[in-house]
């Protein structure tokens, strides 16, 4: 599969899904197994992003998420209080 293939999830989507149900516990129990499982069910990261999750620093992951152009997923909310 191509790195730009739409069948991959973005890092933002991956980390949001990680917070659902028991995903985080499964991820911490066996990271490689969890990444392979997500790929098998069609919700995997691109090979480049999977490698970043396996071996990258938190800063590198954050920079990649910020760089994702039109990354789907939850958007930060900005609340402006009137003066």
C-alpha positions as CSV (number, residue, x, y, z in Angstrom):
1,X,0.0,0.0,0.0
2,X,1.1,3.5,-0.7
3,X,1.9,5.9,2.1
4,X,-0.8,8.3,0.9
5,X,-3.4,5.5,0.7
6,X,-6.7,6.6,2.2
7,X,-7.0,3.2,3.9
8,X,-4.6,4.3,6.6
9,X,-5.7,6.3,9.7
10,X,-4.0,9.5,10.7
11,X,-2.0,9.7,13.9
12,X,-4.8,11.9,15.3
13,X,-7.4,9.3,14.6
14,X,-5.1,6.6,16.0
15,X,-4.7,8.3,19.3
16,X,-8.4,9.2,19.7
17,X,-9.3,5.5,19.0
18,X,-6.6,4.5,21.6
19,X,-8.8,6.1,24.3
20,X,-11.8,4.0,23.4
21,X,-12.8,0.9,25.4
22,X,-9.8,-1.2,26.4
23,X,-7.5,-0.1,23.4
24,X,-5.0,1.7,25.6
25,X,-4.5,-1.3,27.9
26,X,-4.1,-3.6,24.9
27,X,-1.6,-1.1,23.3
28,X,0.5,-1.0,26.5
29,X,0.3,-4.7,26.9
30,X,1.8,-5.4,23.5
31,X,2.4,-2.4,21.2
32,X,3.5,-4.4,18.1
33,X,0.6,-6.8,18.4
34,X,-1.9,-3.9,18.8
35,X,-0.5,-2.1,15.7
36,X,-0.7,-5.3,13.6
37,X,-4.3,-5.9,14.8
38,X,-5.3,-2.4,13.8
39,X,-3.8,-2.9,10.3
40,X,-5.5,-6.3,9.9
41,X,-8.9,-4.7,10.6
42,X,-8.3,-1.8,8.2
43,X,-7.7,0.8,10.9
44,X,-3.9,0.8,10.8
45,X,-1.3,3.5,10.5
46,X,0.9,4.0,7.4
47,X,4.2,2.2,7.8
48,X,6.0,5.5,8.3
49,X,3.6,6.5,11.1
50,X,3.7,3.1,12.7
51,X,7.5,3.3,12.8
52,X,7.2,6.7,14.5
53,X,4.8,5.3,17.1
54,X,7.2,2.4,17.8
55,X,10.5,4.4,17.9
56,X,9.8,8.1,17.9
57,X,9.7,10.6,20.7
58,X,6.6,12.2,21.9
59,X,7.8,15.5,20.5
60,X,8.3,13.9,17.0
61,X,4.8,12.4,17.2
62,X,3.3,15.7,18.2
63,X,5.1,17.5,15.4
64,X,3.7,15.0,12.9
65,X,0.2,15.4,14.1
66,X,0.4,19.1,13.9
67,X,1.8,18.8,10.3
68,X,-1.0,16.6,9.1
69,X,-2.9,18.6,6.5
70,X,-6.6,18.4,6.9
71,X,-6.3,15.6,9.4
72,X,-9.7,14.3,10.2
73,X,-10.7,13.9,13.8
74,X,-11.6,16.0,16.7
75,X,-10.7,19.6,16.5
76,X,-9.6,21.7,19.5
77,X,-12.3,24.0,20.8
78,X,-11.7,27.6,21.5
79,X,-13.8,29.3,24.0
80,X,-13.9,33.1,24.0
81,X,-15.4,34.7,27.0
82,X,-16.9,38.2,26.6
83,X,-15.1,40.9,28.5
